[in-house]
Amino acid sequence: MVSRKVQIKNPTGLHLRPAGELCKEAMLFKSKITFEHDNTISNAKSVLSVLGACIKCGDVITFKCEGEDEQEALKAIIKLAENGFGE
């Protein structure tokens, strides 16, 4: 299992479009991909789970990847987050 913290830069947080981008990227990997915020764990492969986490601009979340391609998955997810999920 690998993990890394990242601060959300999107001015409106993880609303529908960036949540969809996160899920689309996460689905490319076999690993289990989750993130933790305020002691709540959310599934990065589920748009409803991502939206339900209510992530706002400036929030720090911890992405966790576990599985055969965990290193590549974490690298891709962190890159996506640092680039503002394409916004």
N, CA, C and O of each residue as an XYZ file, in Angstrom:
348
protein
N       0.844     -1.177      0.000
C       0.000      0.000      0.000
C       0.890      1.242      0.000
O       1.860      1.333      0.752
N       0.537      2.187     -0.857
C       1.250      3.458     -0.926
C       0.240      4.580     -0.711
O      -0.937      4.445     -1.047
N       0.714      5.687     -0.148
C      -0.200      6.807      0.094
C       0.557      8.113     -0.009
O       1.781      8.167      0.107
N      -0.216      9.164     -0.231
C       0.367     10.506     -0.303
C      -0.725     11.541     -0.082
O      -1.860     11.384     -0.532
N      -0.348     12.611      0.627
C      -1.287     13.712      0.866
C      -1.184     14.719     -0.274
O      -0.118     14.926     -0.854
N      -2.318     15.335     -0.576
C      -2.351     16.378     -1.598
C      -3.396     17.410     -1.198
O      -4.448     17.073     -0.654
N      -3.086     18.676     -1.479
C      -4.045     19.748     -1.198
C      -4.836     20.039     -2.468
O      -4.264     20.172     -3.550
N      -6.151     20.136     -2.328
C      -7.024     20.396     -3.469
C      -6.937     21.872     -3.841
O      -7.149     22.754     -3.010
N      -6.619     22.119     -5.115
C      -6.416     23.486     -5.606
C      -7.634     24.045     -6.332
O      -7.733     25.258     -6.523
N      -8.557     23.188     -6.738
C      -9.724     23.651     -7.489
C     -10.529     24.643     -6.665
O     -10.863     24.357     -5.515
N     -10.852     25.815     -7.233
C     -11.598     26.846     -6.480
C     -12.950     26.357     -5.958
O     -13.412     26.814     -4.913
N     -13.579     25.443     -6.671
C     -14.883     24.934     -6.231
C     -14.792     23.520     -5.655
O     -15.817     22.864     -5.469
N     -13.594     23.053     -5.375
C     -13.415     21.729     -4.790
C     -13.694     20.614     -5.781
O     -13.608     20.808     -6.993
N     -14.031     19.444     -5.252
C     -14.309     18.292     -6.110
C     -15.799     18.229     -6.426
O     -16.524     17.400     -5.876
N     -16.246     19.104     -7.310
C     -17.631     19.060     -7.769
C     -17.733     17.999     -8.870
O     -16.789     17.234     -9.067
N     -18.833     17.938     -9.574
C     -19.112     16.826    -10.487
C     -18.043     16.604    -11.552
O     -17.622     15.464    -11.751
N     -17.590     17.643    -12.240
C     -16.643     17.431    -13.329
C     -15.296     16.895    -12.842
O     -14.826     15.889    -13.374
N     -14.651     17.530    -11.847
C     -13.393     16.960    -11.378
C     -13.569     15.600    -10.693
O     -12.671     14.760    -10.740
N     -14.713     15.388    -10.063
C     -14.976     14.072     -9.465
C     -15.035     13.013    -10.556
O     -14.522     11.906    -10.385
N     -15.660     13.354    -11.677
C     -15.724     12.436    -12.809
C     -14.355     12.155    -13.389
O     -14.060     11.020    -13.765
N     -13.503     13.188    -13.467
C     -12.139     13.013    -13.971
C     -11.335     12.094    -13.043
O     -10.584     11.235    -13.504
N     -11.504     12.286    -11.738
C     -10.817     11.435    -10.770
C     -11.247      9.978    -10.929
O     -10.407      9.079    -10.954
N     -12.538      9.751    -11.033
C     -13.056      8.394    -11.176
C     -12.592      7.750    -12.479
O     -12.222      6.576    -12.510
N     -12.616      8.535    -13.549
C     -12.195      8.018    -14.853
C     -10.738      7.571    -14.805
O     -10.387      6.522    -15.345
N      -9.896      8.364    -14.161
C      -8.477      8.019    -14.027
C      -8.304      6.799    -13.125
O      -7.536      5.893    -13.446
N      -9.007      6.775    -12.011
C      -8.884      5.663    -11.059
C      -9.315      4.336    -11.672
O      -8.752      3.288    -11.356
N     -10.313      4.383    -12.547
C     -10.824      3.150    -13.169
C      -9.822      2.517    -14.139
O      -9.994      1.366    -14.541
N      -8.793      3.252    -14.512
C      -7.771      2.715    -15.413
C      -6.843      1.727    -14.715
O      -6.059      1.042    -15.372
N      -6.926      1.650    -13.404
C      -6.009      0.817    -12.627
C      -6.750     -0.303    -11.900
O      -7.918     -0.170    -11.536
N      -6.038     -1.405    -11.703
C      -6.619     -2.551    -10.998
C      -6.611     -2.358     -9.491
O      -7.416     -2.964     -8.783
N      -5.716     -1.524     -8.999
C      -5.571     -1.301     -7.561
C      -6.816     -0.680     -6.950
O      -7.590      0.007     -7.618
N      -6.984     -0.942     -5.665
C      -8.020     -0.262     -4.888
C      -7.504      1.143     -4.612
O      -6.402      1.309     -4.089
N      -8.292      2.156     -4.959
C      -7.871      3.547     -4.775
C      -8.904      4.264     -3.913
O     -10.077      4.363     -4.272
N      -8.443      4.758     -2.776
C      -9.327      5.470     -1.854
C      -8.650      6.774     -1.447
O      -7.466      6.985     -1.710
N      -9.420      7.642     -0.804
C      -8.819      8.820     -0.190
C      -9.500      9.075      1.135
O     -10.667      8.739      1.336
N      -8.740      9.680      2.036
C      -9.235      9.950      3.382
C      -9.261     11.446      3.634
O      -8.322     12.168      3.300
N     -10.365     11.899      4.235
C     -10.515     13.296      4.626
C     -11.431     13.337      5.844
O     -12.506     12.737      5.835
N     -11.016     14.030      6.870
C     -11.799     14.127      8.116
C     -12.211     12.761      8.647
O     -13.367     12.559      9.020
N     -11.278     11.831      8.683
C     -11.504     10.469      9.189
C     -12.565      9.699      8.418
O     -13.132      8.739      8.940
N     -12.842     10.105      7.185
C     -13.783      9.397      6.321
C     -13.023      8.885      5.108
O     -12.251      9.621      4.494
N     -13.244      7.625      4.768
C     -12.588      7.021      3.612
C     -13.591      6.934      2.470
O     -14.709      6.448      2.644
N     -13.175      7.413      1.295
C     -14.034      7.416      0.115
C     -13.382      6.623     -1.007
O     -12.158      6.606     -1.140
N     -14.203      5.974     -1.806
C     -13.753      5.193     -2.950
C     -13.546      6.136     -4.134
O     -14.496      6.773     -4.590
N     -12.316      6.228     -4.636
C     -12.010      7.129     -5.741
C     -12.590      6.648     -7.070
O     -12.578      7.387     -8.054
N     -13.093      5.426     -7.106
C     -13.680      4.888     -8.339
C     -15.191      5.082     -8.392
O     -15.839      4.622     -9.332
N     -15.757      5.755     -7.396
C     -17.193      6.000     -7.322
C     -17.474      7.497     -7.280
O     -17.079      8.179     -6.334
N     -18.154      8.006     -8.301
C     -18.477      9.437     -8.346
C     -19.302      9.834     -7.126
O     -19.070     10.893     -6.543
N     -20.254      9.004     -6.736
C     -21.095      9.336     -5.575
C     -20.281      9.391     -4.286
O     -20.517     10.239     -3.425
N     -19.329      8.486     -4.166
C     -18.470      8.479     -2.985
C     -17.593      9.730     -2.952
O     -17.409     10.331     -1.894
N     -17.055     10.122     -4.104
C     -16.210     11.322     -4.185
C     -17.033     12.569     -3.870
O     -16.607     13.409     -3.078
N     -18.200     12.692     -4.480
C     -19.057     13.848     -4.229
C     -19.514     13.900     -2.774
O     -19.610     14.975     -2.183
N     -19.795     12.733     -2.204
C     -20.260     12.650     -0.815
C     -19.216     13.081      0.197
O     -19.553     13.392      1.340
N     -17.952     13.104     -0.205
C     -16.886     13.516      0.712
C     -16.862     15.029      0.913
O     -16.245     15.522      1.857
N     -17.535     15.768      0.023
C     -17.645     17.236      0.134
C     -16.276     17.908      0.266
O     -16.042     18.679      1.196
N     -15.391     17.612     -0.658
C     -14.046     18.170     -0.640
C     -14.063     19.589     -1.199
O     -14.562     19.830     -2.298
N     -13.509     20.528     -0.423
C     -13.494     21.932     -0.819
C     -12.066     22.373     -1.143
O     -11.097     21.679     -0.834
N     -11.963     23.525     -1.764
C     -10.659     24.103     -2.078
C      -9.845     24.266     -0.787
O     -10.345     24.771      0.218
N      -8.600     23.833     -0.837
C      -7.722     23.941      0.325
C      -7.706     22.722      1.219
O      -6.816     22.584      2.057
N      -8.684     21.824      1.055
C      -8.704     20.602      1.859
C      -7.498     19.730      1.506
O      -7.089     19.654      0.347
N      -6.945     19.082      2.512
C      -5.844     18.142      2.303
C      -6.418     16.740      2.444
O      -7.011     16.396      3.466
N      -6.231     15.939      1.402
C      -6.723     14.560      1.430
C      -5.554     13.617      1.218
O      -4.540     13.992      0.629
N      -5.698     12.397      1.700
C      -4.662     11.384      1.557
C      -5.153     10.293      0.618
O      -6.095      9.565      0.933
N      -4.510     10.188     -0.535
C      -4.836      9.118     -1.474
C      -4.085      7.866     -1.067
O      -2.912      7.929     -0.700
N      -4.765      6.721     -1.130
C      -4.159      5.430     -0.805
C      -4.444      4.462     -1.944
O      -5.586      4.326     -2.385
N      -3.404      3.797     -2.414
C      -3.541      2.820     -3.494
C      -2.987      1.490     -3.011
O      -1.919      1.435     -2.401
N      -3.720      0.422     -3.289
C      -3.314     -0.901     -2.843
C      -3.624     -1.910     -3.940
O      -4.780     -2.097     -4.319
N      -2.572     -2.561     -4.446
C      -2.760     -3.557     -5.492
C      -1.531     -3.680     -6.371
O      -0.481     -3.108     -6.082
N      -1.679     -4.430     -7.444
C      -0.533     -4.759     -8.290
C       0.057     -3.561     -9.032
O       1.244     -3.568     -9.357
N      -0.741     -2.544     -9.304
C      -0.231     -1.368    -10.013
C      -0.334     -0.105     -9.141
O      -0.576      0.993     -9.642
N      -0.145     -0.285     -7.830
C      -0.358      0.808     -6.878
C       0.572      2.000     -7.101
O       0.148      3.147     -6.968
N       1.826      1.740     -7.435
C       2.773      2.845     -7.651
C       2.338      3.728     -8.820
O       2.310      4.954     -8.711
N       2.000      3.088     -9.935
C       1.575      3.820    -11.131
C       0.259      4.550    -10.875
O       0.074      5.683    -11.321
N      -0.639      3.905    -10.164
C      -1.936      4.507     -9.854
C      -1.760      5.763     -9.010
O      -2.351      6.801     -9.311
N      -0.958      5.678     -7.962
C      -0.746      6.830     -7.089
C      -0.103      7.978     -7.862
O      -0.501      9.134     -7.715
N       0.884      7.656     -8.676
C       1.564      8.681     -9.468
C       0.575      9.411    -10.378
O       0.595     10.639    -10.465
N      -0.288      8.652    -11.055
C      -1.260      9.248    -11.981
C      -2.299     10.084    -11.243
O      -2.650     11.171    -11.702
N      -2.795      9.601    -10.114
C      -3.820     10.315     -9.346
C      -3.255     11.608     -8.766
O      -3.923     12.642     -8.795
N      -2.040     11.560     -8.244
C      -1.411     12.761     -7.679
C      -1.157     13.786     -8.777
O      -1.384     14.978     -8.573
N      -0.692     13.340     -9.932
C      -0.465     14.255    -11.054
C      -1.767     14.937    -11.458
O      -1.794     16.144    -11.695
N      -2.851     14.156    -11.537
C      -4.158     14.707    -11.889
C      -4.594     15.757    -10.861
O      -5.066     16.831    -11.231
N      -4.434     15.444     -9.579
C      -4.829     16.371     -8.511
C      -3.993     17.648     -8.547
O      -4.522     18.751     -8.409
N      -2.691     17.489     -8.731
C      -1.806     18.666     -8.755
C      -2.084     19.561     -9.962
O      -1.798     20.758     -9.924
N      -2.639     18.991    -11.031
C      -2.994     19.773    -12.216
C      -4.426     20.276    -12.168
O      -4.953     20.750    -13.174
N      -5.061     20.175    -11.004
C      -6.406     20.716    -10.832
C      -7.497     19.916    -11.528
O      -8.548     20.464    -11.858
N      -7.261     18.623    -11.755
C      -8.244     17.740    -12.379
C      -8.701     18.284    -13.731
O      -9.865     18.139    -14.105
N      -7.772     18.914    -14.464
C      -8.081     19.395    -15.798
C      -8.817     20.708    -15.859
O      -9.236     21.121    -16.940
N      -8.991     21.376    -14.745
C      -9.702     22.669    -14.736
C      -8.737     23.824    -14.822
O      -9.157     24.981    -14.826
